[in-house]
């Protein structure tokens, strides 16, 4: 599943210095034609420093650690953007996959590479929680024993909020001859770092001590040599224009998954997954299903997210947690009762066999849970207004907490003439059947 270039394999076997490099920067970070040269120059700089470059990407059904110049040229604008959740689908489907920082870290962890270099890491989007978008880079960094060298956080993001989240995740943020985290284009103005280092040797000693103490990822912020201090107003203007134009980003199920994880069960069928409640962060309610799925090596088949929840916000959280969201013969995550109208899935699969292959590849790469969205056979496209009416009435009548779900379901049953109850029963049975098919394929000799 992971193919190491000969020089990368030899260097790792000899305990030599290896630096992982991403390919999203090559495919999507620069105008067409320029990204490849940036990637090659990054490799030259790594070699000049005495290390072996290991550029990561998905090609020809393999996750590759170490690319030739010809292979690097295959990562154009049409390549998939591949985070931790996307590695297995891209490999199984033989897609060209350009790895993000998070995707590169996932491969580095599997191969034993301890250092990664990039321009800027992902983080918390400006305006959080509207949208509730946090890059999967952060969660992957928190669980990968690697040092990431960057110019801070990508310039479009909320740098102080990202620094706060990194602190919550226990990720040391070091400044290379700097007391503040660089702002990508700008050298100063960012939040304070947790420690300053004066040399590569000192950074290496800090990283080694962190790993000996049981820590995982670290971020080393290196200020740009030629800072551009006048870019921030341009970013604000660009983000405002994007908002105007509508340009945008990507027992309980959790309890059952915990039991399944304990006894080694890999497949589960359910009606809908828990997720982010409508109106988040008021109430600040996110189902434990999501976090359990992120750590359980299991494939959950459902009709998407439970109908009462914020489907798009839930999809964003799943991306942050590195959970692949697959669509069963669909490009969108089902809306429980409705077959269409949800956010895009990370990959589409056409059969139980393909779903089983993707799940197997994901687990081989060290991943955990996956969500497989199966649209209902009979789509009820007129239910959403009823859900909104039910939630408004529940609020007006002071219904809260665990009483909301039965209240809304009763309302839907009554107002739909019983159609929602029938749909709910049918989709639960159908999802269980598909989960059984995937499990049978996966277990077949």
C-alpha positions in Angstrom: 0.0 0.0 0.0 2.9 2.4 0.8 5.8 2.3 -1.7 9.0 3.9 -0.5 11.5 5.2 -3.1 14.8 3.3 -2.8 16.8 6.2 -1.4 14.1 6.8 1.2 14.0 3.2 2.2 17.8 3.1 2.5 18.0 6.3 4.5 15.4 5.1 7.0 17.0 1.7 7.3 20.3 3.4 8.1 18.8 5.8 10.5 19.5 8.7 8.2 17.8 12.1 7.9 14.6 12.1 5.9 12.2 15.0 5.4 8.6 14.5 4.2 7.1 17.0 1.7 3.5 17.5 0.7 2.1 17.6 -2.8 -1.1 19.7 -2.3 1.3 22.7 -2.5 2.5 21.4 -5.9 -1.0 20.8 -7.3 -3.1 23.5 -5.7 -0.8 26.0 -4.0 0.6 27.8 -7.1 -0.5 28.7 -10.7 -0.4 25.7 -13.1 3.2 24.9 -14.0 4.8 26.7 -11.1 4.0 24.1 -8.4 6.3 21.4 -9.8 9.3 23.7 -9.8 8.5 24.8 -6.2 8.4 21.1 -5.2 11.7 20.4 -6.9 13.4 23.4 -5.3 12.1 22.2 -1.9 13.7 18.8 -2.6 17.0 20.5 -3.6 17.0 22.5 -0.3 16.5 19.3 1.7 19.4 17.6 -0.1 21.6 20.7 0.4 21.0 20.4 4.1 22.2 16.8 4.1 18.8 15.0 4.3 16.8 12.9 1.8 13.6 14.4 0.5 10.5 12.2 0.6 7.7 13.9 -1.3 4.4 12.1 -0.6 1.5 11.5 -3.0 -1.0 8.9 -4.2 -0.4 7.6 -7.8 -1.3 4.4 -9.6 -3.1 2.8 -6.6 -0.2 3.3 -4.3 0.7 5.8 -1.5 4.2 6.8 -2.5 6.9 8.2 -0.2 9.5 9.6 -2.6 8.7 10.8 -6.1 10.7 11.3 -9.3 10.5 14.6 -11.1 8.3 12.9 -13.8 5.9 11.6 -11.1 5.8 15.0 -9.4 4.5 16.5 -12.7 1.4 14.2 -12.5 0.1 16.4 -9.6 -1.8 19.1 -11.5 -4.9 21.1 -10.5 -7.1 18.1 -11.3 -5.5 16.0 -8.6 -7.6 15.2 -5.5 -6.7 17.1 -2.4 -6.0 14.2 0.0 -6.1 14.5 3.8 -5.8 11.7 6.3 -9.3 10.5 5.6 -8.8 10.5 1.8 -5.7 8.3 1.4 -7.4 5.0 1.2 -10.2 6.0 -1.3 -7.6 7.7 -3.6 -5.4 4.6 -3.5 -8.2 2.1 -4.1 -9.7 4.2 -6.9 -6.3 4.8 -8.6 -6.8 8.6 -8.4 -3.9 11.1 -8.4 -4.0 12.3 -4.8 -2.0 15.4 -3.7 -1.5 15.1 0.1 -2.2 17.9 2.5 0.0 18.4 5.6 -2.4 16.1 7.5 -2.3 13.4 4.7 1.5 13.7 4.5 1.8 13.3 8.3 -0.4 10.2 8.2 2.0 8.6 5.7 5.0 9.8 7.6 3.7 8.2 10.8 3.2 4.9 9.0 6.7 5.0 7.5 8.6 6.3 10.5 9.6 9.7 9.0 10.0 12.3 11.8 10.4 15.7 10.0 8.1 17.4 7.5 8.5 20.8 5.8 5.7 22.9 4.3 4.7 26.5 3.6 1.9 26.7 6.2 -0.3 24.3 8.1 -4.1 24.2 8.1 -6.0 25.4 11.1 -9.1 27.1 12.4 -11.0 29.1 9.7 -11.7 32.7 10.2 -15.3 33.2 11.5 -15.4 29.9 13.4 -17.9 28.5 14.2 -19.5 29.9 11.1 -18.3 27.9 9.3 -17.3 25.2 11.9 -14.2 24.4 9.8 -11.0 23.2 11.4 -8.3 21.5 9.3 -7.5 17.9 9.8 -3.9 18.9 9.8 -4.2 19.8 13.5 -5.6 16.5 14.7 -3.1 14.5 12.7 -0.2 16.6 14.0 -1.4 15.9 17.6 -1.1 12.1 17.0 2.0 11.9 14.8 5.5 12.0 16.3 6.9 14.5 13.8 8.3 18.0 13.7 6.7 20.2 11.1 8.6 23.2 9.9 6.4 26.0 8.4 5.9 29.7 8.2 3.2 29.3 10.7 -0.5 28.8 9.8 -1.9 29.4 6.3 -2.6 33.0 5.7 -6.4 32.7 5.2 -6.9 31.2 8.7 -7.4 32.4 12.2 -3.9 32.2 13.6 -4.6 33.0 17.3 -7.5 30.5 17.4 -5.3 27.8 15.7 -2.5 28.5 18.3 -5.1 28.0 21.1 -6.2 24.7 19.6 -2.7 23.5 19.3 -2.2 24.3 22.9 -5.3 22.3 23.8 -4.0 19.4 21.7 -0.6 19.4 23.5 1.4 20.4 20.5 4.5 22.5 21.2 4.8 25.6 19.0 8.4 26.6 18.6 9.7 29.8 17.1 12.9 29.6 15.1 14.8 32.6 16.3 11.4 34.2 17.0 9.2 34.8 20.0 5.9 34.9 18.0 4.4 32.5 15.5 4.9 33.9 12.0 1.9 35.0 10.0 2.9 33.2 6.8 3.7 36.3 4.8 4.5 38.4 7.8 7.3 37.7 10.2 5.7 39.4 13.3 2.3 40.0 14.7 1.3 36.4 15.6 0.6 34.9 19.0 3.5 34.0 21.3 5.2 30.6 20.7 5.6 28.1 23.6 9.4 28.2 23.2 12.1 29.8 21.1 15.0 27.9 19.6 18.1 29.4 18.1 19.3 26.5 15.9 18.4 23.3 14.1 20.4 21.4 16.7 18.3 22.9 19.5 15.1 22.2 17.7 16.2 18.6 17.2 17.0 18.2 20.9 13.6 19.6 21.9 11.8 17.3 19.5 13.7 14.3 20.8 13.0 15.1 24.4 9.3 15.6 23.5 9.0 12.2 22.0 10.9 10.5 24.9 8.2 12.0 27.2 5.5 10.4 25.1 4.6 13.5 23.0 3.7 13.4 19.4 3.8 16.4 16.9 5.6 19.7 17.2 5.4 22.8 15.0 8.5 24.9 14.3 7.6 28.3 12.9 10.3 29.9 10.7 9.6 33.5 9.7 9.9 34.4 6.0 13.2 35.8 4.9 11.4 38.7 3.1 8.3 39.4 5.1 5.3 41.1 3.4 3.7 43.2 6.1 1.0 44.8 3.9 -0.8 41.5 2.8 -3.3 41.3 5.7 -5.7 44.0 4.3 -5.6 42.2 1.0 -6.6 38.9 2.7 -9.5 40.6 4.4 -10.7 42.1 1.1 -10.4 38.7 -0.6 -12.3 36.9 2.1 -15.1 39.5 2.1 -15.4 39.1 -1.7 -15.5 35.4 -1.4 -18.3 35.6 1.2 -20.3 37.9 -1.0 -20.0 35.5 -4.0 -21.0 32.5 -1.9 -17.6 30.7 -2.1 -17.3 28.1 0.6 -15.0 25.1 1.8 -15.7 20.4 2.6 -27.8 3.0 22.8 -26.0 5.8 20.7 -23.9 5.1 17.6 -20.9 6.1 19.7 -21.7 3.7 22.4 -22.2 0.9 20.0 -18.9 1.7 18.3 -17.1 1.6 21.6 -18.4 -1.9 22.2 -17.6 -2.9 18.7 -14.1 -1.6 19.0 -13.6 -3.6 22.2 -14.7 -6.9 20.7 -13.2 -6.4 17.2 -16.3 -5.8 15.2 -15.5 -3.8 12.0 -18.9 -3.0 10.4 -22.1 -1.4 11.7 -25.4 -0.4 10.2 -27.6 2.4 11.6 -30.2 4.9 10.6 -28.3 8.1 11.1 -25.1 9.2 12.8 -25.1 11.8 15.6 -23.4 15.0 15.0 -23.4 18.8 15.5 -26.7 20.2 16.7 -28.4 22.9 14.8 -27.6 26.3 16.3 -24.1 25.3 17.4 -22.5 26.8 19.5 -25.8 27.7 21.2 -26.3 25.0 22.4 -22.6 23.7 22.3 -23.8 20.2 21.6 -21.7 17.8 19.5 -22.5 14.1 19.6 -19.9 11.7 21.1 -20.6 9.5 18.0 -18.1 11.6 16.0 -15.2 11.2 18.4 -15.9 7.5 18.9 -16.0 7.0 15.1 -12.7 8.8 14.8 -10.9 6.3 17.0 -12.8 3.1 16.2 -11.6 1.0 13.2 -15.1 0.4 11.9 -17.2 1.2 8.8 -20.6 2.7 9.8 -23.4 2.5 7.1 -26.1 5.1 7.6 -28.4 7.5 5.7 -26.1 10.3 6.7 -26.5 12.3 9.8 -29.7 12.3 12.0 -32.3 14.6 10.5 -32.4 17.0 13.4 -28.7 17.9 13.2 -26.6 20.3 11.2 -25.4 18.1 8.4 -22.8 20.5 7.0 -21.3 21.3 10.3 -21.1 17.6 11.1 -19.3 16.9 7.8 -16.8 19.6 8.6 -16.1 18.0 12.0 -15.7 14.6 10.4 -13.1 16.0 8.0 -11.3 17.6 11.0 -11.2 14.2 12.7 -9.8 12.5 9.6 -12.9 10.3 9.0 -13.5 9.4 5.4 -17.1 10.1 4.3 -18.0 7.8 1.4 -21.1 8.0 -0.7 -22.8 4.7 -1.8 -23.5 5.5 -5.5 -23.9 9.1 -4.6 -21.7 12.2 -4.6 -23.5 13.8 -1.7 -24.0 12.8 2.0 -27.7 11.9 2.3 -29.9 14.0 4.4 -31.5 11.0 6.2 -35.0 11.3 4.7 -33.8 13.0 1.5 -31.4 11.4 -0.9 -29.8 14.6 -2.1 -28.9 18.1 -1.0 -26.2 17.3 1.5 -22.5 18.3 1.4 -20.1 16.5 -0.9 -18.6 13.2 0.2 -14.9 12.7 0.2 -15.2 9.7 -2.2 -17.9 7.8 -4.1 -18.1 4.0 -4.1 -20.2 1.9 -6.5 -20.4 -1.4 -4.6 -20.0 -3.2 -1.3 -16.8 -4.6 -2.7 -15.3 -1.2 -3.4 -16.4 0.0 0.0 -14.7 -3.0 1.6 -11.5 -2.3 -0.3 -11.4 1.3 0.7 -12.0 0.4 4.4 -9.3 -2.2 4.3 -6.8 0.2 2.8 -7.8 2.9 5.3 -7.1 0.5 8.2 -3.8 -0.6 6.6 -2.7 3.0 6.6 -3.4 3.4 10.3 -6.8 5.0 10.0 -9.9 4.3 12.2 -13.5 4.9 11.4 -15.3 5.5 8.1 -18.8 6.6 7.3 -20.7 5.2 4.3 -23.7 7.2 3.4 -26.5 5.2 1.7 -29.4 7.3 0.3 -32.9 6.2 1.3 -34.7 4.1 -1.4 -37.7 6.5 -1.3 -36.5 10.0 -0.8 -38.8 12.3 1.2 -37.8 15.7 -0.1 -40.5 17.7 1.7 -39.5 16.8 5.2 -37.0 19.5 5.9 -39.6 22.3 6.4 -41.4 20.0 8.8 -38.2 19.5 10.8 -37.7 23.2 11.1 -41.3 23.7 12.2 -41.0 21.0 14.8 -37.8 22.4 16.2 -39.3 25.9 16.4 -42.4 24.5 18.2 -40.2 22.5 20.6 -38.2 25.7 21.4 -41.4 27.7 22.0 -42.8 25.0 24.3 -39.6 24.7 26.3 -38.7 21.2 25.1 -35.0 20.7 25.5 -32.2 18.1 25.9 -33.1 14.4 25.2 -36.8 15.2 25.0 -36.3 17.0 21.7 -35.8 14.0 19.5 -39.0 12.1 20.5 -41.0 15.3 20.3 -39.8 16.0 16.8 -40.2 12.4 15.6 -43.8 12.4 16.9 -44.4 15.7 15.1 -43.0 14.4 11.8 -45.0 11.2 12.1 -48.2 13.1 12.6 -47.6 15.9 10.0 -46.3 13.5 7.3 -49.2 11.0 7.6 -46.9 8.3 8.9 -44.4 8.5 5.9 -41.4 9.4 8.1 -41.9 6.4 10.4 -42.0 4.0 7.4 -39.0 5.7 5.8 -37.1 5.4 9.1 -37.8 1.7 9.4 -36.9 1.0 5.8 -33.6 2.8 5.8 -32.5 1.2 9.1 -33.1 -2.2 7.5 -31.5 -1.3 4.2 -28.4 0.1 5.9 -28.0 -3.1 8.0 -28.2 -5.1 4.8 -25.5 -3.1 3.1 -23.3 -3.3 6.2 -23.8 -7.1 6.0 -22.7 -7.1 2.4 -19.6 -5.1 3.0 -18.7 -7.3 6.0 -19.2 -10.5 4.0 -16.9 -9.2 1.2 -14.2 -8.1 3.7 -14.3 -11.4 5.5 -14.2 -13.6 2.4 -11.0 -15.6 1.9 
